[in-house]
Amino acid sequence: MKNYAQNLGKNIRKLREINNLSIEELSQKTSINADFLLKIEQAKAKRIFLSHINSFCKCFNVGIKELFE
């Protein structure tokens, strides 16, 4: 499970940086708390819901697969 969390965190950060978004800007676009976004990027989030994944997919215009590769 940790590997998935690490991949997700790494990819969210990469996509955020490619799109020139700060944590705060991504928080506004996804309606996910900025502190929680940092935990996701650091693979320290205890629970990530499908609604979070869906928000990332919509924000970055990617599929679920791209978030976890």
N, CA, C and O atoms as a GROMACS GRO file, in nm:
protein
  276
    1MET      N    1   0.082  -0.120   0.000
    1MET     CA    2   0.000   0.000   0.000
    1MET      C    3   0.086   0.126   0.000
    1MET      O    4   0.052   0.225  -0.063
    2LYS      N    5   0.197   0.121   0.071
    2LYS     CA    6   0.286   0.237   0.079
    2LYS      C    7   0.334   0.277  -0.060
    2LYS      O    8   0.345   0.396  -0.089
    3ASN      N    9   0.363   0.180  -0.146
    3ASN     CA   10   0.412   0.209  -0.280
    3ASN      C   11   0.310   0.292  -0.358
    3ASN      O   12   0.347   0.386  -0.429
    4TYR      N   13   0.182   0.258  -0.346
    4TYR     CA   14   0.078   0.334  -0.414
    4TYR      C   15   0.073   0.477  -0.360
    4TYR      O   16   0.061   0.572  -0.437
    5ALA      N   17   0.083   0.490  -0.229
    5ALA     CA   18   0.080   0.623  -0.168
    5ALA      C   19   0.200   0.706  -0.213
    5ALA      O   20   0.186   0.825  -0.238
    6GLN      N   21   0.316   0.644  -0.222
    6GLN     CA   22   0.435   0.715  -0.267
    6GLN      C   23   0.421   0.757  -0.412
    6GLN      O   24   0.454   0.871  -0.448
    7ASN      N   25   0.373   0.667  -0.497
    7ASN     CA   26   0.352   0.701  -0.638
    7ASN      C   27   0.252   0.814  -0.653
    7ASN      O   28   0.274   0.908  -0.730
    8LEU      N   29   0.142   0.806  -0.580
    8LEU     CA   30   0.040   0.910  -0.587
    8LEU      C   31   0.100   1.044  -0.544
    8LEU      O   32   0.083   1.144  -0.614
    9GLY      N   33   0.168   1.047  -0.433
    9GLY     CA   34   0.226   1.171  -0.383
    9GLY      C   35   0.326   1.231  -0.480
    9GLY      O   36   0.326   1.351  -0.505
   10LYS      N   37   0.412   1.146  -0.534
   10LYS     CA   38   0.513   1.191  -0.629
   10LYS      C   39   0.447   1.248  -0.754
   10LYS      O   40   0.490   1.352  -0.805
   11ASN      N   41   0.344   1.182  -0.803
   11ASN     CA   42   0.277   1.226  -0.926
   11ASN      C   43   0.194   1.352  -0.904
   11ASN      O   44   0.188   1.438  -0.992
   12ILE      N   45   0.130   1.364  -0.789
   12ILE     CA   46   0.054   1.486  -0.760
   12ILE      C   47   0.150   1.604  -0.756
   12ILE      O   48   0.121   1.710  -0.814
   13ARG      N   49   0.262   1.587  -0.690
   13ARG     CA   50   0.360   1.696  -0.683
   13ARG      C   51   0.413   1.733  -0.822
   13ARG      O   52   0.425   1.851  -0.856
   14LYS      N   53   0.444   1.630  -0.902
   14LYS     CA   54   0.495   1.654  -1.037
   14LYS      C   55   0.392   1.728  -1.121
   14LYS      O   56   0.426   1.826  -1.188
   15LEU      N   57   0.267   1.684  -1.117
   15LEU     CA   58   0.161   1.749  -1.194
   15LEU      C   59   0.135   1.891  -1.145
   15LEU      O   60   0.110   1.982  -1.224
   16ARG      N   61   0.142   1.909  -1.014
   16ARG     CA   62   0.124   2.043  -0.957
   16ARG      C   63   0.233   2.137  -1.007
   16ARG      O   64   0.206   2.251  -1.043
   17GLU      N   65   0.356   2.088  -1.007
   17GLU     CA   66   0.468   2.171  -1.051
   17GLU      C   67   0.463   2.198  -1.202
   17GLU      O   68   0.491   2.309  -1.246
   18ILE      N   69   0.426   2.097  -1.280
   18ILE     CA   70   0.412   2.116  -1.425
   18ILE      C   71   0.309   2.224  -1.456
   18ILE      O   72   0.325   2.302  -1.549
   19ASN      N   73   0.204   2.226  -1.375
   19ASN     CA   74   0.096   2.324  -1.394
   19ASN      C   75   0.120   2.454  -1.317
   19ASN      O   76   0.032   2.540  -1.309
   20ASN      N   77   0.240   2.468  -1.262
   20ASN     CA   78   0.277   2.590  -1.189
   20ASN      C   79   0.177   2.628  -1.081
   20ASN      O   80   0.138   2.744  -1.069
   21LEU      N   81   0.136   2.529  -1.004
   21LEU     CA   82   0.040   2.553  -0.896
   21LEU      C   83   0.109   2.541  -0.761
   21LEU      O   84   0.191   2.451  -0.739
   22SER      N   85   0.077   2.630  -0.672
   22SER     CA   86   0.121   2.617  -0.534
   22SER      C   87   0.027   2.519  -0.463
   22SER      O   88  -0.078   2.482  -0.517
   23ILE      N   89   0.065   2.478  -0.344
   23ILE     CA   90  -0.024   2.393  -0.265
   23ILE      C   91  -0.156   2.465  -0.242
   23ILE      O   92  -0.263   2.404  -0.252
   24GLU      N   93  -0.150   2.593  -0.211
   24GLU     CA   94  -0.271   2.671  -0.184
   24GLU      C   95  -0.362   2.679  -0.308
   24GLU      O   96  -0.484   2.668  -0.296
   25GLU      N   97  -0.302   2.697  -0.424
   25GLU     CA   98  -0.381   2.703  -0.548
   25GLU      C   99  -0.445   2.568  -0.579
   25GLU      O  100  -0.561   2.562  -0.619
   26LEU      N  101  -0.369   2.460  -0.559
   26LEU     CA  102  -0.426   2.327  -0.580
   26LEU      C  103  -0.538   2.301  -0.480
   26LEU      O  104  -0.639   2.239  -0.514
   27SER      N  105  -0.520   2.348  -0.359
   27SER     CA  106  -0.623   2.334  -0.257
   27SER      C  107  -0.753   2.402  -0.301
   27SER      O  108  -0.861   2.346  -0.285
   28GLN      N  109  -0.741   2.521  -0.356
   28GLN     CA  110  -0.860   2.592  -0.403
   28GLN      C  111  -0.926   2.521  -0.520
   28GLN      O  112  -1.048   2.513  -0.527
   29LYS      N  113  -0.845   2.469  -0.612
   29LYS     CA  114  -0.900   2.402  -0.731
   29LYS      C  115  -0.967   2.269  -0.698
   29LYS      O  116  -1.064   2.231  -0.763
   30THR      N  117  -0.915   2.199  -0.596
   30THR     CA  118  -0.966   2.066  -0.564
   30THR      C  119  -1.056   2.062  -0.441
   30THR      O  120  -1.119   1.961  -0.412
   31SER      N  121  -1.062   2.173  -0.368
   31SER     CA  122  -1.136   2.179  -0.241
   31SER      C  123  -1.082   2.079  -0.138
   31SER      O  124  -1.157   2.025  -0.056
   32ILE      N  125  -0.952   2.055  -0.145
   32ILE     CA  126  -0.884   1.967  -0.049
   32ILE      C  127  -0.793   2.055   0.035
   32ILE      O  128  -0.718   2.137  -0.019
   33ASN      N  129  -0.799   2.039   0.166
   33ASN     CA  130  -0.720   2.118   0.258
   33ASN      C  131  -0.571   2.113   0.223
   33ASN      O  132  -0.518   2.007   0.191
   34ALA      N  133  -0.504   2.228   0.228
   34ALA     CA  134  -0.362   2.238   0.190
   34ALA      C  135  -0.273   2.148   0.276
   34ALA      O  136  -0.180   2.086   0.225
   35ASP      N  137  -0.301   2.141   0.406
   35ASP     CA  138  -0.221   2.054   0.493
   35ASP      C  139  -0.235   1.907   0.453
   35ASP      O  140  -0.139   1.831   0.455
   36PHE      N  141  -0.358   1.870   0.415
   36PHE     CA  142  -0.381   1.732   0.372
   36PHE      C  143  -0.311   1.705   0.238
   36PHE      O  144  -0.259   1.596   0.217
   37LEU      N  145  -0.310   1.803   0.149
   37LEU     CA  146  -0.239   1.788   0.022
   37LEU      C  147  -0.090   1.762   0.046
   37LEU      O  148  -0.030   1.678  -0.021
   38LEU      N  149  -0.032   1.834   0.140
   38LEU     CA  150   0.109   1.811   0.174
   38LEU      C  151   0.131   1.669   0.223
   38LEU      O  152   0.229   1.604   0.187
   39LYS      N  153   0.038   1.620   0.305
   39LYS     CA  154   0.049   1.482   0.355
   39LYS      C  155   0.039   1.382   0.240
   39LYS      O  156   0.110   1.282   0.239
   40ILE      N  157  -0.047   1.409   0.144
   40ILE     CA  158  -0.060   1.321   0.028
   40ILE      C  159   0.072   1.320  -0.049
   40ILE      O  160   0.122   1.214  -0.086
   41GLU      N  161   0.128   1.439  -0.075
   41GLU     CA  162   0.253   1.448  -0.150
   41GLU      C  163   0.368   1.378  -0.078
   41GLU      O  164   0.459   1.325  -0.142
   42GLN      N  165   0.364   1.377   0.054
   42GLN     CA  166   0.470   1.314   0.134
   42GLN      C  167   0.439   1.168   0.167
   42GLN      O  168   0.514   1.104   0.241
   43ALA      N  169   0.330   1.115   0.112
   43ALA     CA  170   0.285   0.977   0.137
   43ALA      C  171   0.260   0.952   0.286
   43ALA      O  172   0.287   0.843   0.336
   44LYS      N  173   0.210   1.053   0.355
   44LYS     CA  174   0.182   1.042   0.498
   44LYS      C  175   0.033   1.049   0.530
   44LYS      O  176  -0.006   1.044   0.647
   45ALA      N  177  -0.051   1.060   0.428
   45ALA     CA  178  -0.196   1.068   0.450
   45ALA      C  179  -0.247   0.930   0.493
   45ALA      O  180  -0.212   0.829   0.432
   46LYS      N  181  -0.328   0.928   0.596
   46LYS     CA  182  -0.382   0.802   0.648
   46LYS      C  183  -0.489   0.744   0.555
   46LYS      O  184  -0.493   0.623   0.531
   47ARG      N  185  -0.576   0.831   0.504
   47ARG     CA  186  -0.684   0.787   0.416
   47ARG      C  187  -0.698   0.884   0.300
   47ARG      O  188  -0.696   1.006   0.318
   48ILE      N  189  -0.712   0.828   0.183
   48ILE     CA  190  -0.740   0.909   0.065
   48ILE      C  191  -0.866   0.852   0.002
   48ILE      O  192  -0.873   0.733  -0.030
   49PHE      N  193  -0.965   0.935  -0.014
   49PHE     CA  194  -1.093   0.890  -0.065
   49PHE      C  195  -1.100   0.902  -0.217
   49PHE      O  196  -1.024   0.976  -0.279
   50LEU      N  197  -1.190   0.827  -0.275
   50LEU     CA  198  -1.209   0.831  -0.420
   50LEU      C  199  -1.244   0.972  -0.466
   50LEU      O  200  -1.208   1.012  -0.577
   51SER      N  201  -1.313   1.047  -0.383
   51SER     CA  202  -1.347   1.185  -0.419
   51SER      C  203  -1.220   1.270  -0.435
   51SER      O  204  -1.216   1.360  -0.520
   52HIS      N  205  -1.116   1.242  -0.354
   52HIS     CA  206  -0.990   1.314  -0.370
   52HIS      C  207  -0.925   1.278  -0.503
   52HIS      O  208  -0.878   1.366  -0.576
   53ILE      N  209  -0.923   1.150  -0.534
   53ILE     CA  210  -0.863   1.103  -0.660
   53ILE      C  211  -0.937   1.166  -0.778
   53ILE      O  212  -0.875   1.212  -0.874
   54ASN      N  213  -1.069   1.167  -0.769
   54ASN     CA  214  -1.151   1.227  -0.874
   54ASN      C  215  -1.119   1.376  -0.891
   54ASN      O  216  -1.111   1.426  -1.003
   55SER      N  217  -1.101   1.446  -0.781
   55SER     CA  218  -1.067   1.588  -0.787
   55SER      C  219  -0.933   1.610  -0.856
   55SER      O  220  -0.919   1.703  -0.936
   56PHE      N  221  -0.835   1.525  -0.827
   56PHE     CA  222  -0.704   1.536  -0.892
   56PHE      C  223  -0.716   1.508  -1.042
   56PHE      O  224  -0.656   1.578  -1.124
   57CYS      N  225  -0.791   1.406  -1.077
   57CYS     CA  226  -0.808   1.372  -1.219
   57CYS      C  227  -0.870   1.488  -1.295
   57CYS      O  228  -0.825   1.521  -1.405
   58LYS      N  229  -0.974   1.548  -1.238
   58LYS     CA  230  -1.040   1.662  -1.304
   58LYS      C  231  -0.948   1.783  -1.313
   58LYS      O  232  -0.942   1.850  -1.416
   59CYS      N  233  -0.877   1.810  -1.206
   59CYS     CA  234  -0.790   1.928  -1.201
   59CYS      C  235  -0.678   1.918  -1.304
   59CYS      O  236  -0.647   2.016  -1.372
   60PHE      N  237  -0.617   1.800  -1.313
   60PHE     CA  238  -0.501   1.782  -1.401
   60PHE      C  239  -0.536   1.721  -1.536
   60PHE      O  240  -0.450   1.704  -1.622
   61ASN      N  241  -0.665   1.689  -1.555
   61ASN     CA  242  -0.712   1.628  -1.679
   61ASN      C  243  -0.633   1.501  -1.712
   61ASN      O  244  -0.583   1.484  -1.824
   62VAL      N  245  -0.625   1.412  -1.613
   62VAL     CA  246  -0.557   1.284  -1.630
   62VAL      C  247  -0.650   1.172  -1.582
   62VAL      O  248  -0.749   1.197  -1.513
   63GLY      N  249  -0.616   1.050  -1.619
   63GLY     CA  250  -0.689   0.935  -1.570
   63GLY      C  251  -0.630   0.884  -1.439
   63GLY      O  252  -0.520   0.923  -1.400
   64ILE      N  253  -0.704   0.799  -1.373
   64ILE     CA  254  -0.659   0.742  -1.245
   64ILE      C  255  -0.524   0.672  -1.261
   64ILE      O  256  -0.437   0.683  -1.176
   65LYS      N  257  -0.509   0.601  -1.370
   65LYS     CA  258  -0.387   0.526  -1.393
   65LYS      C  259  -0.262   0.616  -1.387
   65LYS      O  260  -0.160   0.579  -1.330
   66GLU      N  261  -0.274   0.735  -1.446
   66GLU     CA  262  -0.160   0.828  -1.449
   66GLU      C  263  -0.121   0.876  -1.309
   66GLU      O  264  -0.006   0.912  -1.286
   67LEU      N  265  -0.216   0.877  -1.217
   67LEU     CA  266  -0.185   0.921  -1.081
   67LEU      C  267  -0.105   0.818  -1.003
   67LEU      O  268  -0.033   0.852  -0.909
   68PHE      N  269  -0.116   0.691  -1.041
   68PHE     CA  270  -0.055   0.584  -0.962
   68PHE      C  271   0.064   0.516  -1.030
   68PHE      O  272   0.124   0.425  -0.972
   69GLU      N  273   0.098   0.558  -1.151
   69GLU     CA  274   0.211   0.494  -1.221
   69GLU      C  275   0.342   0.538  -1.163
   69GLU      O  276   0.448   0.495  -1.209
   0.00000   0.00000   0.00000
